[in-house]
Amino acid sequence: MYEETAPGPSLAGRVACLWVQETAAPLVQRVVPDGCVDLIWGPDGPHVAGPDTGHFLATLRPGERFTGIRFRPGAVGEVFGVPPEEFRDRRVPLADLPAFELRGPDDLGRAVAVRLRETPGPDESVPAVTRALRHGSTVAEVAWDLGLSERQLNRRCVRAFGYGPKVLQRVVRFQRALALARAGARLADVAAGSGYSDQAHMANDVRRLAGVPLGRLLAGQTGDASDTGATA
């Protein structure tokens, strides 16, 4: 069982959702890049996950419960006291982050709301960068539109997202492809609508990020679930 709920007013804008996952049977779950950072309380306690640049296989045992908060891409800011690049492709125990205190899984929302009030927000250019890359702009075009050099844009992206704009472009394009494919679009239309040069380009990028072909990812077979936040 996996359920998401919308964030309340104190979290809206920076948080994508709150989620809970419980497992009734053994499961190996494939977590794929979505540009997000998650705060998760699981059987081994709390940890921070992502942002990922590739897939991650999580092994779940029967009866386990995970509670999480998912930050929007580029929105985590300084909530955890360190830049998001410190979490890139990692799962970091909250005990290693003394700037953030958490009493228990039911305290996630309150603790995050407090830190959002106490710490600086993300770079103001984050929404524009994400939106432009999602709609097919090149990295050079995004930098030009923001009045930045590509090197300046890279620094801003690493600071906000945890990685540079070229990786971010691949991730948002991949997520766009997933959304279109899940909605039933033909693969040729998925590739064109996501900004890939052709289907071969899309296939190669999906394999690089998810570790499996798009069809297998969509099938949701055991070991290939594409829920991006659960047990991230």
RAPEQUI-V208760 format. One record per backbone hydrogen bond with DSSP energy under -1.0 kcal/mol. NH is the residue of the N-H (numbers start at 1). CO is the residue of the C=O. If there is no record, write none. Layout:
BEGIN
((NH	CO) (NH	CO))
END
This chain:
BEGIN
((3	20) (5	18) (11	8) (12	8) (14	11) (15	11) (16	70) (17	70) (18	5) (19	68) (20	3) (21	66) (22	1) (23	64) (27	60) (29	58) (31	56) (38	49) (39	69) (40	47) (41	67) (42	45) (45	42) (47	40) (48	92) (49	38) (50	90) (56	31) (58	29) (60	27) (63	23) (64	61) (66	21) (67	41) (68	19) (69	39) (70	17) (71	37) (72	14) (75	72) (78	120) (79	76) (81	78) (86	83) (87	84) (89	51) (90	87) (92	48) (94	46) (96	93) (97	94) (100	97) (107	104) (108	105) (111	107) (112	108) (113	109) (114	110) (115	111) (116	112) (117	113) (118	114) (119	115) (126	123) (129	125) (130	126) (131	127) (132	128) (133	129) (134	130) (135	131) (136	133) (137	132) (142	138) (143	139) (144	140) (145	141) (146	142) (147	144) (148	143) (153	149) (154	150) (155	151) (156	152) (157	153) (158	154) (159	155) (160	156) (161	157) (168	164) (169	165) (170	166) (171	167) (172	168) (173	169) (174	170) (175	171) (176	172) (177	173) (178	174) (179	175) (180	176) (181	177) (182	178) (183	179) (184	181) (185	180) (190	186) (191	187) (192	188) (193	189) (194	190) (196	191) (202	198) (203	199) (204	200) (205	201) (206	202) (207	203) (208	204) (209	205) (210	206) (211	207) (217	213) (218	214) (219	215) (224	221) (232	229))
END
